[in-house]
Amino acid sequence: MHQRLPALPVAVLTLLALLAGCGPAPGPDPAGKTSAKPSAARWQPAPGTDWQWQLSGRLDTAVDAPVYDIDGFDRSAAEVAALHRKGRKVICYLSTGAWEKFRPDASRFPTEVLGKGNGWKGERWLDIRRTDVLEPLMETRIAMCAKKGFDAVEPDNMDGYRNRTGFPLTAADQLRYNRLIARAAHRHGMAVGLKNDLPQIPELVADFDFAVNEQCAQYDECEELTPFVKAGKAVFHVEYELPVERFCAQSRRLRLSSLRKAYELGPWRRTCPAARS
C-alpha cells in the first residue's frame, strides 16, 4: 500500500518549484533510465553518406569516406581519435545477438544463453529473451565503445527470431531486445544502427538512427529499407557477390550508401560510380 504524505506548506512548494525551474533535467527513456545525451546532440547520418566498413586486417585510415565502421574490441581509442582527426565519424561494430568465443568477455556468458551456431566459426546465437543476463553484458560492451570515443554502434545479429537459434524466439522478443540495445546506445550518447531485420523496420525506424544492410540487392529486398531514407536516416548497404553494375543504379534511386566488399571485410572496397549528368 502507498502511504499518503502530509501536505507541504505553500512556501516550501513555491521554493521547490523555483529550484526545479533552474535547469532542464534529462527525461527518462522508455526503460526508465535517463539518457546521457539529448537526441539532438547525437550524430545522425543522412541518406547517401559514403562509408567504409572494415572488420579485419590492418586499419586503413586513408580511405576517402566520411564514415568508418570498425570493430569495437579490436580497435583502440587512439585509432578512433586518429579517424576523428581526419574528420571521420566512427561506428563501433559489436555482436549483440550472438556469442563469440574469441572475445575477451566470452566467459561471462552462461552456457544456458548459448544456442546453435550462426554459420560463423566460434559463434552461437544468444537467447535474447534472457535480458536479465544479456542487458548488463551488452551495457558493458556499449560503454566500452563510448569510452573509446565512438560516435555510434552497429549491433550485429539482431534478427535471431528469423533463424534456427535453438530457442523459440518470437518477433516480439526481437523487438524488445532490439529496442533495449538502441536505448543502451542512446544512454551513452551514441547513435545506433538497425542491422538487417527488414520485416521489423516499420516498427523500429523511430528507435534507430540509421540502418546497416547486407545483400538487399541480391535478395531483391532494398525497397524495404525506404522508411529509413524517408526519415532522413542513412542506409549503409553492402553487397558481396553482385558486381556494382548490378545494384548501383537502384542504390542511387533509393539513396542507399552502397559498397561492394569481400566477405572478410578487409580494407578493399568498390563504390558505385558517379551518376552521369
Stockholm file with secondary structure:
# STOCKHOLM 1.0

chainA/1-277         MHQRLPALPVAVLTLLALLAGCGPAPGPDPAGKTSAKPSAARWQPAPGTDWQWQLSGRLDTAVDAPVYDIDGFDRSAAEVAALHRKGRKVICYLSTGAWEKFRPDASRFPTEVLGKGNGWKGERWLDIRRTDVLEPLMETRIAMCAKKGFDAVEPDNMDGYRNRTGFPLTAADQLRYNRLIARAAHRHGMAVGLKNDLPQIPELVADFDFAVNEQCAQYDECEELTPFVKAGKAVFHVEYELPVERFCAQSRRLRLSSLRKAYELGPWRRTCPAARS
#=GR chainA/1-277 SS CCCCCCCCCHHHHHHHHHHHTTSCCCCBCTTSCBCSSCGGGSCCCCTTCCCEEECSSSCCTTCCCSEEEEETTTSCHHHHHHHHHTTCEEEEEEESSEEETTSTTGGGSCGGGEEEECSSTTEEEECTTCHHHHHHHHHHHHHHHHHHTCSEEEEECCCGGGSCCSSCCCHHHHHHHHHHHHHHHHHTTCEEEEESCGGGHHHHTTTCSEEEEESTTTTTCGGGGHHHHHTTCCEEEEESSSCGGGTHHHHHHHTCEEEECCTTCCSCCEECCCCCC
#=GC SS_cons         CCCCCCCCCHHHHHHHHHHHTTSCCCCBCTTSCBCSSCGGGSCCCCTTCCCEEECSSSCCTTCCCSEEEEETTTSCHHHHHHHHHTTCEEEEEEESSEEETTSTTGGGSCGGGEEEECSSTTEEEECTTCHHHHHHHHHHHHHHHHHHTCSEEEEECCCGGGSCCSSCCCHHHHHHHHHHHHHHHHHTTCEEEEESCGGGHHHHTTTCSEEEEESTTTTTCGGGGHHHHHTTCCEEEEESSSCGGGTHHHHHHHTCEEEECCTTCCSCCEECCCCCC
//
